[in-house]
Amino acid sequence: MSPLGSTSDASADDASGQDVVVPGTDAAVVDAPPPQALDCVADAGVTNTDPGDPSVQDTLSGTNGVFTDSCDPQGNLVDYSCETENVCGPGPNPDCSIYDTGRVVSQSIDCSGHCMNGRCDGRCPSIGQRYHFVAVGPPGAATITNDSDGRTYACTMIYDQPGDSFDCTNGPTPGMAGAITTLGLHGDYCTGKSFGNIGVTIDGVAAPDGQTCTYACGIP
């Protein structure tokens, strides 16, 4: 078995004026979800605490003001969410609950420099998707394009299946193709320079363990 870890880009206007996300110069254009407005209400439980999807530009209102997701000068996402606190009752075994404080707080999300208009592409690879090698080198490094959604990944080989004869360090060549068979992603969205691991097969190479190579990947 291979070692897997736990589980961005630009936007533009099309001819109709519709705002779209452009994952990269070599990637397919995908429709951006519409912006949404959320309220941070004190003692409202954890509703809308983390808007989540980095491809959606959120505007949050709270007791400390109104804030809209934006891009920092490095091209990363300034993502706003509702602040929470853990409130526990008295006694030796107190019950604890998480509540919204009513304030808006922010976090920085690595978009590998591709944030635009308060959004970055968060699409992750999926098992079964096809890919091909765009470039290789130095040994063990590869640039891979996901043929299903057009996103390109910068990857480093971390596992070579011992049950086959393929050399994952020096064997890949540009144009070689295969399928994604296993995933070890760091989260629900893939935006930055290190989003997780993907296991792949290579066309024409036997894969005794369901994969030929495993790569740690990010968005270049």
PASEBA-1860 file (N, C-alpha, C; in nm, 3 decimals):
! residues 220
1> MSPLGSTS> 0.084/-0.118/0.000/0.000/0.000/0.000/0.088/0.124/0.000 ~ 0.041/0.232/-0.059/0.122/0.353/-0.065/0.090/0.444/0.051 ~ 0.186/0.531/0.091/0.159/0.627/0.196/0.079/0.743/0.141 ~ -0.037/0.772/0.198/-0.119/0.882/0.153/-0.141/0.978/0.266 ~ -0.145/1.105/0.238/-0.172/1.204/0.339/-0.320/1.211/0.369 ~ -0.361/1.296/0.467/-0.501/1.316/0.498/-0.565/1.394/0.381 ~ -0.704/1.423/0.321/-0.739/1.508/0.203/-0.706/1.650/0.240 ~ -0.675/2.760/-0.883/-0.685/2.855/-0.779/-0.658/2.985/-0.849
9> DASADDAS> -0.785/3.009/-0.862/-0.700/3.060/-0.963/-0.766/3.186/-1.017 ~ -0.772/3.209/-1.140/-0.816/3.339/-1.186/-0.961/3.337/-1.225 ~ -1.022/3.455/-1.236/-1.157/3.466/-1.287/-1.162/3.576/-1.391 ~ -1.266/3.572/-1.475/-1.279/3.671/-1.581/-1.423/3.680/-1.621 ~ -1.454/3.773/-1.711/-1.589/3.787/-1.762/-1.595/3.725/-1.900 ~ -1.702/3.647/-1.927/-1.719/3.594/-2.061/-1.792/3.698/-2.147 ~ -1.825/3.661/-2.270/-1.883/3.757/-2.362/-2.018/3.809/-2.314 ~ -2.088/3.733/-2.233/-2.219/3.774/-2.184/-2.209/3.857/-2.058
17> GQDVVVPG> -2.088/3.875/-2.006/-2.072/3.949/-1.881/-2.079/3.862/-1.758 ~ -2.102/3.732/-1.776/-2.110/3.640/-1.663/-1.972/3.618/-1.603 ~ -1.961/3.631/-1.473/-1.833/3.610/-1.406/-1.801/3.462/-1.403 ~ -1.682/3.425/-1.449/-1.642/3.285/-1.453/-1.507/3.270/-1.388 ~ -1.479/3.149/-1.338/-1.349/3.119/-1.282/-1.261/3.057/-1.390 ~ -1.140/3.108/-1.404/-1.044/3.053/-1.499/-0.937/2.981/-1.419 ~ -0.939/2.847/-1.408/-0.845/2.775/-1.323/-0.700/2.793/-1.361 ~ -0.670/2.828/-1.485/-0.531/2.844/-1.526/-0.526/2.857/-1.677
25> TDAAVVDA> -0.414/2.896/-1.731/-0.406/2.918/-1.873/-0.427/2.791/-1.953 ~ -0.400/2.676/-1.891/-0.414/2.550/-1.963/-0.536/2.473/-1.916 ~ -0.625/2.539/-1.842/-0.737/2.468/-1.781/-0.869/2.513/-1.844 ~ -0.969/2.427/-1.824/-1.101/2.458/-1.875/-1.163/2.572/-1.794 ~ -1.246/2.653/-1.860/-1.318/2.758/-1.791/-1.443/2.697/-1.729 ~ -1.466/2.727/-1.602/-1.583/2.673/-1.533/-1.664/2.789/-1.479 ~ -1.794/2.772/-1.471/-1.881/2.876/-1.417/-1.855/2.892/-1.268 ~ -1.844/3.017/-1.224/-1.825/3.045/-1.083/-1.960/3.046/-1.013
33> PPPQALDC> -1.969/2.985/-0.895/-2.093/2.996/-0.818/-2.121/3.143/-0.787 ~ -2.249/3.180/-0.774/-2.280/3.321/-0.747/-2.234/3.363/-0.608 ~ -2.203/3.493/-0.589/-2.167/3.541/-0.455/-2.282/3.518/-0.358 ~ -2.250/3.511/-0.229/-2.355/3.496/-0.129/-2.328/3.588/-0.010 ~ -2.435/3.630/0.055/-2.425/3.715/0.173/-2.473/3.637/0.295 ~ -2.395/3.645/0.403/-2.425/3.570/0.525/-2.419/3.663/0.646 ~ -2.500/3.632/0.747/-2.501/3.709/0.870/-2.440/3.628/0.983 ~ -2.351/3.690/1.060/-2.297/3.629/1.181/-2.379/3.679/1.299
41> VADAGVTN> -2.467/3.595/1.350/-2.559/3.634/1.456/-2.514/3.571/1.587 ~ -2.495/3.654/1.690/-2.450/3.604/1.820/-2.548/3.501/1.874 ~ -2.493/3.393/1.935/-2.572/3.286/1.997/-2.659/3.213/1.896 ~ -2.617/3.212/1.770/-2.698/3.147/1.666/-2.647/3.008/1.632 ~ -2.577/2.944/1.726/-2.520/2.814/1.694/-2.406/2.831/1.597 ~ -2.385/2.734/1.511/-2.272/2.740/1.419/-2.318/2.752/1.274 ~ -2.439/2.803/1.252/-2.489/2.821/1.117/-2.403/2.922/1.042 ~ -2.359/2.884/0.923/-2.279/2.972/0.837/-2.145/3.012/0.899
49> TDPGDPSV> -2.096/2.932/0.993/-1.968/2.965/1.056/-1.854/2.966/0.956 ~ -1.850/2.867/0.868/-1.744/2.856/0.769/-1.806/2.845/0.632 ~ -1.815/2.955/0.556/-1.874/2.947/0.422/-1.808/2.842/0.334 ~ -1.679/2.817/0.357/-1.615/2.701/0.296/-1.560/2.721/0.157 ~ -1.642/2.703/0.056/-1.595/2.692/-0.083/-1.518/2.818/-0.124 ~ -1.387/2.805/-0.155/-1.309/2.923/-0.192/-1.346/2.980/-0.327 ~ -1.421/2.906/-0.408/-1.462/2.957/-0.538/-1.586/3.045/-0.529 ~ -1.644/3.056/-0.408/-1.759/3.143/-0.385/-1.713/3.266/-0.308
57> QDTLSGTN> -1.741/3.384/-0.360/-1.707/3.507/-0.287/-1.820/3.539/-0.190 ~ -1.788/3.539/-0.060/-1.886/3.563/0.045/-1.873/3.703/0.101 ~ -1.986/3.763/0.136/-1.989/3.887/0.212/-2.055/3.856/0.345 ~ -1.982/3.878/0.455/-2.032/3.846/0.588/-2.054/3.974/0.669 ~ -2.167/3.979/0.738/-2.201/4.091/0.825/-2.197/4.046/0.970 ~ -2.132/4.126/1.053/-2.123/4.093/1.195/-2.120/4.218/1.279 ~ -2.101/4.202/1.409/-2.100/4.315/1.500/-1.980/4.406/1.479 ~ -1.876/4.356/1.413/-1.756/4.437/1.389/-1.749/4.490/1.246
65> GVFTDSCD> -1.856/4.474/1.167/-1.857/4.532/1.034/-1.900/4.434/0.926 ~ -1.884/4.477/0.803/-1.919/4.397/0.685/-1.790/4.370/0.607 ~ -1.767/4.244/0.572/-1.642/4.204/0.509/-1.671/4.113/0.390 ~ -1.596/4.134/0.282/-1.612/4.054/0.160/-1.482/3.984/0.128 ~ -1.490/3.856/0.094/-1.370/3.780/0.056/-1.293/3.857/-0.051 ~ -1.159/3.859/-0.037/-1.076/3.937/-0.129/-0.943/3.866/-0.149 ~ -0.862/3.921/-0.237/-0.730/3.865/-0.266/-0.623/3.956/-0.205 ~ -0.521/3.895/-0.145/-0.411/3.975/-0.092/-0.309/4.002/-0.203
73> PQGNLVDY> -0.208/4.085/-0.176/-0.111/4.119/-0.282/-0.033/3.999/-0.337 ~ -0.027/3.889/-0.261/0.044/3.769/-0.306/-0.045/3.677/-0.389 ~ -0.172/3.715/-0.409/-0.262/3.632/-0.487/-0.324/3.520/-0.409 ~ -0.327/3.532/-0.275/-0.394/3.434/-0.191/-0.527/3.491/-0.143 ~ -0.615/3.404/-0.096/-0.751/3.443/-0.061/-0.761/3.486/0.086 ~ -0.819/3.602/0.109/-0.857/3.644/0.244/-1.002/3.602/0.261 ~ -1.024/3.495/0.337/-1.154/3.431/0.348/-1.217/3.464/0.484 ~ -1.338/3.516/0.482/-1.404/3.557/0.605/-1.505/3.452/0.651
81> SCETENVC> -1.519/3.441/0.783/-1.613/3.347/0.843/-1.663/3.403/0.975 ~ -1.761/3.337/1.034/-1.816/3.380/1.162/-1.732/3.323/1.277 ~ -1.693/3.408/1.368/-1.615/3.365/1.485/-1.703/3.282/1.579 ~ -1.645/3.180/1.639/-1.718/3.096/1.734/-1.644/3.089/1.867 ~ -1.717/3.050/1.970/-1.657/3.024/2.100/-1.721/2.901/2.160 ~ -1.643/2.829/2.240/-1.690/2.708/2.305/-1.732/2.745/2.448 ~ -1.861/2.734/2.477/-1.916/2.773/2.607/-1.953/2.647/2.684 ~ -1.898/2.636/2.806/-1.922/2.518/2.889/-1.994/2.557/3.018
89> GPGPNPDC> -2.079/2.468/3.064/-2.151/2.493/3.188/-2.067/2.459/3.310 ~ -2.118/2.488/3.431/-2.044/2.459/3.555/-2.048/2.310/3.589 ~ -1.968/2.272/3.689/-1.969/2.134/3.737/-1.850/2.054/3.689 ~ -1.829/1.937/3.747/-1.712/1.855/3.711/-1.720/1.797/3.570 ~ -1.841/1.779/3.517/-1.859/1.726/3.381/-1.951/1.820/3.303 ~ -1.901/1.940/3.272/-1.989/2.039/3.209/-2.020/2.005/3.064 ~ -2.142/2.039/3.023/-2.178/2.029/2.883/-2.122/2.151/2.811 ~ -2.072/2.130/2.691/-2.013/2.239/2.614/-2.085/2.252/2.480
97> SIYDTGRV> -2.103/2.376/2.435/-2.165/2.403/2.306/-2.087/2.511/2.235 ~ -2.088/2.505/2.103/-2.021/2.605/2.022/-2.124/2.706/1.973 ~ -2.093/2.834/1.992/-2.183/2.941/1.953/-2.110/3.043/1.867 ~ -2.186/3.110/1.780/-2.133/3.226/1.710/-2.121/3.342/1.808 ~ -2.011/3.417/1.797/-1.996/3.536/1.880/-2.063/3.657/1.817 ~ -2.092/3.650/1.689/-2.146/3.765/1.616/-2.040/3.842/1.541 ~ -1.913/3.812/1.566/-1.803/3.881/1.499/-1.762/3.807/1.371 ~ -1.701/3.881/1.280/-1.646/3.824/1.158/-1.494/3.816/1.173
105> VSQSIDCS> -1.437/3.702/1.138/-1.291/3.684/1.143/-1.243/3.637/1.006 ~ -1.111/3.643/0.984/-1.058/3.607/0.853/-0.947/3.504/0.867 ~ -0.922/3.435/0.759/-0.808/3.345/0.748/-0.752/3.357/0.607 ~ -0.624/3.325/0.592/-0.560/3.328/0.461/-0.559/3.188/0.402 ~ -0.604/3.176/0.278/-0.605/3.048/0.207/-0.504/3.054/0.093 ~ -0.412/2.960/0.092/-0.310/2.953/-0.012/-0.376/2.920/-0.145 ~ -0.369/3.014/-0.239/-0.422/2.992/-0.374/-0.309/2.983/-0.475 ~ -0.188/2.968/-0.427/-0.071/2.958/-0.515/-0.061/3.078/-0.608
113> GHCMNGRC> -0.110/3.193/-0.561/-0.100/3.316/-0.637/-0.207/3.338/-0.741 ~ -0.311/3.250/-0.746/-0.410/3.257/-0.853/-0.543/3.318/-0.810 ~ -0.552/3.374/-0.691/-0.677/3.435/-0.647/-0.710/3.555/-0.734 ~ -0.839/3.571/-0.767/-0.884/3.689/-0.840/-1.031/3.713/-0.807 ~ -1.064/3.840/-0.785/-1.201/3.878/-0.754/-1.257/3.805/-0.633 ~ -1.171/3.783/-0.534/-1.218/3.720/-0.411/-1.251/3.573/-0.423 ~ -1.193/3.506/-0.522/-1.219/3.364/-0.543/-1.089/3.294/-0.581 ~ -1.083/3.163/-0.552/-0.980/3.080/-0.614/-1.038/2.941/-0.638
121> DGRCPSIG> -0.988/2.876/-0.739/-1.041/2.747/-0.784/-1.009/2.640/-0.680 ~ -1.111/2.574/-0.627/-1.089/2.474/-0.524/-1.112/2.331/-0.568 ~ -1.129/2.308/-0.698/-1.161/2.172/-0.745/-1.047/2.076/-0.718 ~ -1.082/1.957/-0.671/-0.984/1.852/-0.641/-0.993/1.741/-0.746 ~ -0.884/1.665/-0.762/-0.892/1.548/-0.848/-0.985/1.443/-0.790 ~ -1.036/1.356/-0.875/-1.125/1.248/-0.833/-1.073/1.115/-0.885 ~ -1.102/1.010/-0.812/-1.065/0.876/-0.855/-1.134/0.844/-0.988 ~ -1.058/0.791/-1.081/-1.111/0.755/-1.212/-1.082/0.856/-1.320
129> QRYHFVAV> -1.044/0.978/-1.280/-1.014/1.078/-1.382/-0.885/1.044/-1.457 ~ -0.881/1.083/-1.583/-0.763/1.061/-1.667/-0.668/1.180/-1.654 ~ -0.539/1.153/-1.674/-0.437/1.257/-1.668/-0.329/1.225/-1.771 ~ -0.241/1.323/-1.795/-0.121/1.295/-1.874/-0.006/1.381/-1.822 ~ 0.116/1.333/-1.845/0.236/1.406/-1.806/0.262/1.517/-1.908 ~ 0.276/1.640/-1.859/0.308/1.753/-1.945/0.459/1.771/-1.954 ~ 0.526/1.757/-1.840/0.672/1.772/-1.835/0.724/1.688/-1.720 ~ 0.850/1.649/-1.727/0.912/1.571/-1.620/1.051/1.626/-1.591
137> GPPGAATI> 1.099/1.601/-1.470/1.232/1.643/-1.430/1.229/1.763/-1.338 ~ 1.328/1.767/-1.248/1.435/1.669/-1.228/1.378/1.534/-1.185 ~ 1.462/1.430/-1.169/1.411/1.296/-1.138/1.312/1.297/-1.022 ~ 1.196/1.235/-1.046/1.092/1.226/-0.945/0.992/1.339/-0.950 ~ 1.021/1.445/-1.023/0.929/1.558/-1.035/0.853/1.549/-1.167 ~ 0.728/1.593/-1.165/0.647/1.587/-1.286/0.540/1.695/-1.283 ~ 0.507/1.744/-1.400/0.392/1.832/-1.417/0.283/1.751/-1.485 ~ 0.167/1.744/-1.420/0.059/1.656/-1.463/-0.065/1.740/-1.490
145> TNDSDGRT> -0.133/1.713/-1.600/-0.260/1.779/-1.629/-0.375/1.680/-1.612 ~ -0.476/1.720/-1.536/-0.598/1.642/-1.520/-0.683/1.664/-1.645 ~ -0.701/1.559/-1.724/-0.773/1.572/-1.850/-0.922/1.594/-1.831 ~ -0.974/1.567/-1.711/-1.117/1.582/-1.688/-1.157/1.726/-1.660 ~ -1.071/1.803/-1.595/-1.108/1.941/-1.563/-1.005/2.044/-1.609 ~ -0.893/1.999/-1.666/-0.795/2.091/-1.720/-0.698/2.149/-1.620 ~ -0.710/2.115/-1.492/-0.617/2.170/-1.393/-0.481/2.102/-1.407 ~ -0.376/2.180/-1.382/-0.239/2.128/-1.389/-0.179/2.125/-1.250
153> YACTMIYD> -0.109/2.016/-1.217/-0.049/1.996/-1.086/0.103/1.985/-1.097 ~ 0.171/2.044/-1.001/0.315/2.024/-0.987/0.335/1.916/-0.881 ~ 0.400/1.805/-0.918/0.403/1.688/-0.831/0.546/1.636/-0.809 ~ 0.560/1.568/-0.695/0.686/1.502/-0.661/0.656/1.358/-0.623 ~ 0.727/1.264/-0.682/0.702/1.123/-0.655/0.742/1.088/-0.511 ~ 0.650/1.021/-0.439/0.678/0.981/-0.300/0.667/0.830/-0.279 ~ 0.621/0.757/-0.380/0.607/0.611/-0.365/0.614/0.546/-0.502 ~ 0.693/0.438/-0.510/0.707/0.361/-0.633/0.663/0.218/-0.603
161> QPGDSFDC> 0.557/0.174/-0.669/0.503/0.040/-0.647/0.612/-0.066/-0.669 ~ 0.645/-0.141/-0.564/0.754/-0.239/-0.577/0.714/-0.362/-0.658 ~ 0.584/-0.383/-0.682/0.541/-0.504/-0.750/0.541/-0.496/-0.900 ~ 0.597/-0.388/-0.958/0.603/-0.379/-1.104/0.744/-0.338/-1.147 ~ 0.763/-0.329/-1.276/0.897/-0.300/-1.329/0.913/-0.153/-1.368 ~ 0.811/-0.071/-1.343/0.818/0.069/-1.386/0.894/0.153/-1.285 ~ 0.982/0.240/-1.333/1.061/0.330/-1.249/0.990/0.465/-1.243 ~ 0.925/0.493/-1.130/0.849/0.618/-1.117/0.940/0.741/-1.111
169> TNGPTPGM> 1.066/0.723/-1.076/1.158/0.836/-1.066/1.203/0.883/-1.203 ~ 1.239/0.788/-1.290/1.295/0.824/-1.420/1.212/0.777/-1.539 ~ 1.106/0.699/-1.516/1.031/0.639/-1.626/0.932/0.729/-1.697 ~ 0.863/0.822/-1.627/0.762/0.904/-1.696/0.823/0.991/-1.806 ~ 0.748/1.009/-1.913/0.788/1.098/-2.022/0.668/1.184/-2.061 ~ 0.690/1.303/-2.115/0.579/1.388/-2.156/0.486/1.315/-2.253 ~ 0.355/1.327/-2.229/0.257/1.261/-2.313/0.209/1.129/-2.258 ~ 0.289/1.068/-2.170/0.246/0.943/-2.107/0.120/0.971/-2.025
177> AGAITTLG> 0.026/0.876/-2.025/-0.105/0.899/-1.964/-0.146/0.784/-1.874 ~ -0.252/0.805/-1.799/-0.305/0.702/-1.711/-0.428/0.750/-1.638 ~ -0.455/0.689/-1.523/-0.575/0.723/-1.445/-0.538/0.745/-1.299 ~ -0.617/0.829/-1.233/-0.602/0.852/-1.089/-0.678/0.742/-1.016 ~ -0.611/0.672/-0.926/-0.674/0.557/-0.861/-0.688/0.570/-0.710 ~ -0.606/0.652/-0.645/-0.618/0.671/-0.500/-0.594/0.818/-0.467 ~ -0.650/0.862/-0.353/-0.637/1.001/-0.311/-0.603/1.009/-0.164 ~ -0.520/1.105/-0.128/-0.492/1.138/0.011/-0.485/1.289/0.022
185> LHGDYCTG> -0.601/1.355/0.021/-0.607/1.501/0.015/-0.609/1.561/0.155 ~ -0.559/1.686/0.165/-0.551/1.753/0.294/-0.683/1.817/0.336 ~ -0.779/1.825/0.248/-0.906/1.890/0.281/-1.005/1.871/0.168 ~ -1.115/1.947/0.174/-1.220/1.934/0.074/-1.192/2.014/-0.053 ~ -1.094/2.105/-0.045/-1.064/2.191/-0.160/-0.915/2.187/-0.189 ~ -0.880/2.201/-0.316/-0.740/2.193/-0.360/-0.702/2.325/-0.424 ~ -0.635/2.410/-0.346/-0.608/2.546/-0.391/-0.460/2.583/-0.394 ~ -0.376/2.520/-0.313/-0.243/2.573/-0.291/-0.130/2.486/-0.340
193> KSFGNIGV> -0.011/2.519/-0.292/0.111/2.454/-0.339/0.125/2.311/-0.287 ~ 0.043/2.270/-0.192/0.047/2.133/-0.142/-0.094/2.095/-0.097 ~ -0.170/2.028/-0.186/-0.307/1.993/-0.151/-0.323/1.845/-0.115 ~ -0.219/1.763/-0.136/-0.230/1.623/-0.096/-0.163/1.530/-0.196 ~ -0.195/1.401/-0.183/-0.131/1.297/-0.262/-0.230/1.234/-0.359 ~ -0.179/1.193/-0.476/-0.260/1.118/-0.571/-0.181/0.994/-0.615 ~ -0.251/0.880/-0.616/-0.194/0.758/-0.668/-0.244/0.736/-0.809 ~ -0.155/0.692/-0.899/-0.193/0.681/-1.040/-0.149/0.548/-1.099
201> TIDGVAAP> -0.220/0.508/-1.202/-0.173/0.401/-1.290/-0.120/0.465/-1.417 ~ -0.041/0.391/-1.490/0.013/0.438/-1.617/-0.027/0.338/-1.724 ~ -0.081/0.388/-1.832/-0.129/0.301/-1.940/-0.020/0.205/-1.985 ~ -0.055/0.076/-1.991/0.038/-0.025/-2.037/0.127/-0.083/-1.930 ~ 0.116/-0.033/-1.806/0.198/-0.083/-1.696/0.107/-0.157/-1.597 ~ 0.141/-0.281/-1.564/0.062/-0.357/-1.468/0.067/-0.288/-1.332 ~ -0.048/-0.287/-1.260/-0.057/-0.221/-1.131/-0.109/-0.321/-1.028 ~ -0.020/-0.401/-0.969/-0.064/-0.507/-0.876/-0.140/-0.455/-0.756
209> DGQTCTYA> -0.109/-0.334/-0.710/-0.173/-0.278/-0.591/-0.272/-0.169/-0.628 ~ -0.313/-0.165/-0.756/-0.409/-0.066/-0.799/-0.349/0.069/-0.833 ~ -0.217/0.080/-0.825/-0.151/0.204/-0.863/-0.007/0.173/-0.899 ~ 0.053/0.264/-0.975/0.191/0.248/-1.017/0.283/0.342/-0.940 ~ 0.241/0.468/-0.927/0.319/0.570/-0.858/0.228/0.653/-0.769 ~ 0.282/0.712/-0.664/0.209/0.807/-0.582/0.286/0.938/-0.580 ~ 0.213/1.051/-0.599/0.273/1.182/-0.606/0.212/1.274/-0.500 ~ 0.297/1.357/-0.441/0.251/1.470/-0.360/0.239/1.589/-0.454
217> CGIP> 0.122/1.652/-0.457/0.094/1.750/-0.560/0.044/1.883/-0.504 ~ 0.059/1.987/-0.585/0.007/2.119/-0.554/-0.023/2.192/-0.683 ~ -0.077/2.314/-0.669/-0.107/2.397/-0.785/0.014/2.484/-0.814 ~ 0.071/2.478/-0.933/0.191/2.557/-0.963/0.160/2.706/-0.976
END
